[in-house]
């Protein structure tokens, strides 16, 4: 029997496959399509202090080997989540990781503090790819000082695992990972979506109402693998790898380059039950290799990378 579980700050997860935020609803909408107990956990749809309508349509566009989205962090707000969603989530046989999005450091702290007082929330994932309204809309996640500040502010507010979700839309993502590690983050998740756009040549207009949006799906997997590999060489905390995972083989690649766990995103729109099969596929692959623990795959890549190339990344 291959061991599939792993622990983060004392919280045990049944396996290393999670549903990525924004692709599995809040966790209760897909119960007739997927069995959450087959997952290590569910990252909820992003939660803010007040409800958010999100961006105007059109806000989802299919692209070659992927999709663009400009949802705008639409959500019901943390209070409605606690009242209408959390009671059901408490009954599920999986871990619940609350994803938090905010427009100020104070809002991040408010949402986390309220959720930390609730039973049924096992960990937090902090989405720093949000506009900072106090700084003219500057994205928190593209400013290392703001990312560091958020982590420093939130760490003392909870004893539960704190995962910071990083954007790839920066020059050196490892710089951001080191910053949050230094401030006490238990893990990082990456990558969030890449900036992309699509054009309707017949109307001469962008296909998304916001012109640009976030690119996800198989198209971004090579970028995601490289970013995870970069971060794995820079920090000691666990990494949740995200980006274009469509099969157990894809997930194993992320583990081999240094991810301790993976999140399934775009694939959930095609098949919400796929994450469970991927978890089983990873275990089967480990058994085939004669391993006793899926964790033995983590960082097992055999790569001859010169010091000069690595230094250029870090």
TORVEXLO-60918 format. One record per residue (C-alpha): residue in three letters; x, y negated, z negated. Coordinates in steps of 0.02 Angstrom, whole numbers. Layout:
<atoms>
type:X:Y:Z
Ala:X:Y:Z
...
</atoms>
This chain:
<atoms>
type:X:Y:Z
Unk:0:0:0
Unk:71:-168:52
Unk:54:-310:-75
Unk:-35:-458:6
Unk:-62:-576:-142
Unk:43:-723:-195
Unk:40:-850:-336
Unk:50:-1039:-340
Unk:66:-1127:-507
Unk:-10:-977:-595
Unk:-157:-959:-475
Unk:-161:-793:-384
Unk:-226:-784:-206
Unk:-280:-616:-135
Unk:-185:-641:27
Unk:-92:-773:126
Unk:-227:-823:252
Unk:-338:-975:221
Unk:-473:-1067:317
Unk:-409:-1239:364
Unk:-501:-1395:308
Unk:-633:-1459:428
Unk:-650:-1295:522
Unk:-749:-1191:397
Unk:-871:-1323:334
Unk:-875:-1333:146
Unk:-869:-1144:138
Unk:-1054:-1106:118
Unk:-1112:-1137:297
Unk:-1031:-983:373
Unk:-1082:-850:247
Unk:-1192:-761:376
Unk:-1045:-755:497
Unk:-893:-718:390
Unk:-846:-637:224
Unk:-742:-763:123
Unk:-677:-624:9
Unk:-564:-569:153
Unk:-473:-736:142
Unk:-345:-798:18
Unk:-448:-956:5
Unk:-550:-1092:88
Unk:-488:-1269:111
Unk:-649:-1369:102
Unk:-699:-1505:222
Unk:-615:-1667:167
Unk:-699:-1753:20
Unk:-702:-1939:-16
Unk:-780:-2038:-160
Unk:-929:-2098:-57
Unk:-1012:-2012:92
Unk:-935:-2053:262
Unk:-1029:-2051:427
Unk:-869:-2031:527
Unk:-837:-2096:701
Unk:-965:-2124:837
Unk:-988:-1989:970
Unk:-909:-1924:1075
Unk:-789:-1855:948
Unk:-744:-1679:1006
Unk:-667:-1638:1175
Unk:-603:-1473:1240
Unk:-428:-1477:1317
Unk:-312:-1352:1398
Unk:-267:-1227:1261
Unk:-343:-1333:1125
Unk:-462:-1470:1074
Unk:-463:-1653:1025
Unk:-563:-1715:879
Unk:-602:-1885:809
Unk:-725:-1838:673
Unk:-669:-1980:561
Unk:-669:-1879:399
Unk:-860:-1872:397
Unk:-918:-1791:235
Unk:-1058:-1791:106
Unk:-952:-1868:-31
Unk:-882:-1785:-187
Unk:-1038:-1808:-294
Unk:-1152:-1721:-169
Unk:-1020:-1586:-147
Unk:-1022:-1549:-333
Unk:-1212:-1548:-339
Unk:-1255:-1454:-179
Unk:-1103:-1353:-125
Unk:-999:-1306:-276
Unk:-1134:-1198:-359
Unk:-1129:-1080:-209
Unk:-940:-1087:-192
Unk:-922:-1031:-373
Unk:-1005:-867:-326
Unk:-886:-826:-183
Unk:-748:-698:-210
Unk:-611:-811:-145
Unk:-513:-963:-201
Unk:-581:-1138:-167
Unk:-455:-1273:-123
Unk:-534:-1445:-121
Unk:-464:-1554:18
Unk:-464:-1739:-29
Unk:-460:-1887:90
Unk:-463:-2070:37
Unk:-435:-2249:90
Unk:-333:-2300:-63
Unk:-223:-2221:-195
Unk:-356:-2262:-325
Unk:-487:-2168:-225
Unk:-376:-2014:-213
Unk:-357:-2020:-402
Unk:-545:-2043:-431
Unk:-594:-1895:-323
Unk:-461:-1779:-394
Unk:-503:-1825:-574
Unk:-688:-1789:-549
Unk:-656:-1624:-460
Unk:-527:-1572:-590
Unk:-665:-1577:-721
Unk:-766:-1448:-625
Unk:-763:-1258:-634
Unk:-742:-1169:-469
Unk:-606:-1279:-393
Unk:-443:-1181:-396
Unk:-322:-1302:-311
Unk:-311:-1465:-215
Unk:-250:-1506:-40
Unk:-215:-1691:-15
Unk:-243:-1755:161
Unk:-126:-1902:178
Unk:-169:-1929:361
Unk:-293:-2064:312
Unk:-298:-2253:341
Unk:-243:-2360:194
Unk:-372:-2500:192
Unk:-261:-2605:78
Unk:-123:-2605:208
Unk:-221:-2647:364
Unk:-263:-2468:410
Unk:-85:-2402:403
Unk:-90:-2213:397
Unk:-30:-2153:226
Unk:50:-1999:301
Unk:166:-2094:417
Unk:242:-2196:275
Unk:355:-2095:161
Unk:341:-2220:18
Unk:151:-2213:20
Unk:154:-2023:30
Unk:274:-2018:-118
Unk:163:-2140:-214
Unk:7:-2035:-190
Unk:95:-1878:-252
Unk:170:-1968:-402
Unk:-2:-2037:-449
Unk:-95:-1873:-430
Unk:25:-1749:-506
Unk:-10:-1795:-689
Unk:-198:-1787:-661
Unk:-211:-1598:-640
Unk:-130:-1436:-695
Unk:-199:-1348:-542
Unk:-95:-1321:-385
Unk:-67:-1480:-285
Unk:-35:-1458:-98
Unk:6:-1608:11
Unk:-46:-1594:194
Unk:82:-1678:307
Unk:62:-1759:477
Unk:180:-1711:619
Unk:168:-1887:692
Unk:331:-1943:612
Unk:514:-1931:660
Unk:574:-1816:520
Unk:435:-1721:431
Unk:564:-1645:313
Unk:592:-1818:238
Unk:409:-1821:184
Unk:415:-1643:118
Unk:566:-1683:11
Unk:479:-1839:-57
Unk:324:-1745:-115
Unk:428:-1602:-184
Unk:525:-1726:-290
Unk:362:-1796:-359
Unk:299:-1626:-415
Unk:194:-1559:-271
Unk:176:-1370:-283
Unk:169:-1345:-94
Unk:151:-1432:73
Unk:37:-1388:218
Unk:83:-1427:397
Unk:50:-1474:527
Unk:-100:-1585:537
Unk:-157:-1629:713
Unk:-48:-1713:844
Unk:-106:-1877:920
Unk:-181:-1848:1092
Unk:-309:-1914:1216
Unk:-412:-1864:1367
Unk:-477:-1969:1512
Unk:-635:-1953:1617
Unk:-571:-2003:1788
Unk:-747:-2023:1858
Unk:-800:-2153:1733
Unk:-626:-2221:1706
Unk:-651:-2211:1519
Unk:-575:-2110:1376
Unk:-673:-1954:1332
Unk:-665:-1992:1145
Unk:-755:-2144:1075
Unk:-596:-2187:978
Unk:-485:-2166:1133
Unk:-361:-2053:1042
Unk:-391:-1909:924
Unk:-310:-1759:844
Unk:-250:-1617:955
Unk:-262:-1440:884
Unk:-265:-1262:948
Unk:-138:-1149:1035
Unk:-62:-1298:1127
Unk:19:-1361:967
Unk:86:-1196:901
Unk:266:-1217:963
Unk:274:-1389:883
Unk:199:-1324:722
Unk:324:-1181:712
Unk:470:-1300:735
Unk:403:-1418:600
Unk:377:-1276:476
Unk:552:-1212:512
Unk:623:-1386:484
Unk:533:-1408:318
Unk:577:-1232:258
Unk:762:-1279:274
Unk:735:-1439:174
Unk:628:-1390:22
Unk:605:-1247:-100
Unk:417:-1263:-126
Unk:298:-1151:-26
Unk:231:-1203:144
Unk:58:-1172:215
Unk:84:-1159:403
Unk:-50:-1226:519
Unk:-64:-1247:707
Unk:-135:-1140:846
Unk:-143:-974:755
Unk:-253:-858:857
Unk:-191:-686:803
Unk:-98:-590:668
Unk:56:-599:777
Unk:46:-789:779
Unk:29:-791:590
Unk:181:-678:569
Unk:283:-802:670
Unk:240:-938:544
Unk:287:-825:399
Unk:452:-780:480
Unk:502:-962:506
Unk:469:-1000:323
Unk:284:-1021:286
Unk:223:-932:129
Unk:42:-936:191
Unk:-56:-991:344
Unk:-215:-1085:380
Unk:-332:-1039:522
Unk:-409:-1191:607
Unk:-474:-1205:784
Unk:-501:-1017:796
Unk:-639:-1032:666
Unk:-746:-1124:794
Unk:-735:-971:906
Unk:-747:-837:772
Unk:-765:-882:588
Unk:-726:-702:539
Unk:-557:-701:625
Unk:-460:-752:469
Unk:-504:-590:380
Unk:-444:-486:527
Unk:-284:-587:536
Unk:-250:-554:352
Unk:-272:-368:382
Unk:-163:-378:538
Unk:-21:-458:441
Unk:-28:-320:310
Unk:-28:-188:447
Unk:124:-268:529
Unk:217:-271:363
Unk:175:-87:335
Unk:235:-44:510
Unk:401:-127:467
Unk:415:-26:308
Unk:392:-176:193
Unk:309:-163:23
Unk:256:-346:13
Unk:197:-469:147
Unk:307:-595:57
Unk:460:-506:127
Unk:415:-580:297
Unk:431:-758:232
Unk:589:-839:300
Unk:648:-678:381
Unk:688:-757:549
Unk:861:-712:613
Unk:923:-875:687
Unk:1099:-933:722
Unk:1076:-1120:704
Unk:1230:-1227:703
Unk:1254:-1347:557
Unk:1260:-1496:675
Unk:1089:-1458:750
Unk:1011:-1428:580
Unk:1082:-1591:514
Unk:1002:-1686:659
Unk:833:-1622:600
Unk:857:-1655:416
</atoms>
